[in-house]
Amino acid sequence: MANNRYSISENLEEFQQGIQEGLSQGLDLIGTTYGDGRWIASYQDTPNNTAFASVSSASELAQVVEQQWQVGGYRLTNVEYGDGTWFGTFEENSGANNYSIANSFTEFQQDISQLWNKGWELVDVEYGDGVWFGTFSDVPGLNAYTTATSNGEFKENIENMWNQGYDLIDIEYGDGIWFGTFQQDSSITSGAIGGNTFDELVGNFQQQYGNQGWELVDVEYGDGGWLGVMEKEVPQNPFENPTLYPLALELGLQEIEVMKDVLSVDYNYIII
């Protein structure tokens, strides 16, 4: 996976300037977080084109999303609310996506079920100004979520989802509720790490997992603490993955042909 970078700002103007600098250096914005009075941007050095938009309401952000649908450009991948601002992260050519806006948590859960039935998968959740905003994509794999009203309960729920074969991809705290989004994805394994401050969270991550192939892909502030989502790529065995099997078979046959040549030429063995 790509290397992580971060930028931290005390105000929105400085935050946006920092993102522009990161994008100009070839970094890609993968997510934003507002917590404890600070804006935090997460980057990776991936070969994607990303962009952002900041507006004053969820409905305005929805308008930006739909404008991008019409021009066939960027797709919403991450949403953050902080200090009266809705901040959307977009990625170019990231596939089809959708969104939902709900004024209550019950309504939001109903929206999720309806969009699941239409083939959409939940990839990001944000709460702000009394509104639940969900971002959906057409990614493959089973999708699920869990909620809790305390850190301890949330951690137990995450462990239960891991035991069921789901990977944590996004966390949100809003209106006293912890919300975890999960996906079944054989290409990654996920983890979580916490800290009383963002600096402590990053320090814990670097000390415990920094040299083991893990990447910190999402962070959230809630209930006086920070929680981060980690991902690590899982090496794929093509003979165990049906979508890769034809390629693996072809490569295997090519290897056999090469071995035939080596054996017949160098050692005069007869290959039947």
C-alpha angles and dihedrals in degrees: 000000000000126000119265126236130178139198125195126199136178095213138030097246092054089044093055092046089053091051092050089053091049093050091048088056091057097260122137123226109231101172148343134218135192117200142138090009097305137103115222126192123197121207139184129193092237124143094249131114113234135180139175143215130198121200138161100244142032091241091056090051089051089054090054090050093052092046088057090050089057096050093041094232129112128011127212113251106161138021130195132180124202140147093357095312132111110210121194127194116207134193126202118242093357095144133258119327143178139191142208132207120200133177094208136035092240090054090048092054089050090051090052092052092048093050091045088056088054093053100261123134125213112240106162138021130193134178125199142140091006093307132114112210120193127192117205134190139183093246116148124248137059116302129209143158140203133201136202140172097218138043092242094051091046093053091050091050091050091052090051092052091049089052088055091055099260125133123219111239105164141016131195136179120201140144090003093306130116110211124193124190119205138190133188102235121159092195095068143036121208139213141175135225134182143202140176089238133022091249090052091049092052090045092051090048095049093045097047104029110009097108099037101079096265124138127201103230105167137020132187136187120214143140091011098307145076128244126188134198118221129196133193127187116243116218108245122229102208092205089061094046113074093204091056098039097093090054092046091049091050092049090047092052091048089053090051091052090051091050090050090056093047094048097043096044103037100034104021092235116161112237114203 
